[in-house]
Amino acid sequence: MPSHSDDWSGRHSVLTTARRTAALINALAGDRPDPAEVADVLRAYGETGPIDLTTGDVAGMRTAASLLREVFAAEDADGAAATLNRLLHEHTGPLRLTSHGGSTPWHPHLDRDDDGPWDEWLLASSCMALTVLVWDRQRPPGRVCASPSCQNAFIAQGSGPERRYCSRRCATRERVAAHRRSHAAEQPSETE
């Protein structure tokens, strides 16, 4: 069984865990995600030790990521909360505290076992972080990029108007495409 490090007391803030969730949703979105690339995302967000993901682990994580994407696709806080409540009810264990046998500070877990499978860990730790963000901000914790050519999940926490795109690059690409469409519509056709 894998060992997961979800140290909520420092290395993994709620926001960092939510960002890790979005990054994993995006990394797991393809038809055949590469286990090494998924492991790289896990390392980038603080997982330590050997990460030996099998294709079976990645397939399970891909299913969990698909379920979590629904939270990012929610239109409002009510939709995000309803989705999270369903996921918590159907896929996680009861809230408990663990120190992983004394190797980490005490922190909350929703998965059923400290050394449970990767997909269960991803779903449980992500649900916890996303739940806290909905509770704190009273809005969905993130979005799915509005660019039809992208569709990446991203965390949309912060002040200012709500973001529709995952990056400036996607926003610029869509503005340019809209400008070109409107400019083309203004041009008289050659048959007139």
NORPEHU-V602314 format. One record per pair of residues at least 24 apart in sequence whose ideal C-beta (glycine too) atoms are under 7 Angstrom apart, sorted by the first residue. I is the first residue (numbers start at 1). J is the second residue. Records with the same first field share a line. If there is no record, write none. Layout:
BEGIN
I->J  J
END
This chain:
BEGIN
1->115  116
2->115  118
3->49  115
4->121
5->46  47  48  104
6->107  109  125
7->104  105  107
8->107  108
9->105  107
11->46
12->46
14->129  132  133
15->157
16->45
17->125  129
18->129  130  133  141  142  155
19->155
20->45
21->68  126  129  130
22->142  153  154  155
24->61  65  122
25->65  68  69  153
26->152  153
28->61  62  65
33->58  62
53->118
57->118
60->117  118  119
61->118  119  122
63->119
64->119  122  123
67->123
68->123  126
69->144  153
71->130  140  141
72->142  143  144  153
73->144
74->140
76->140
77->134  138  139  140
80->134  140  141
81->134
84->127  130  131  134
87->123  127
88->127
91->123
92->123  124  127
133->157
145->170
147->173  174
END
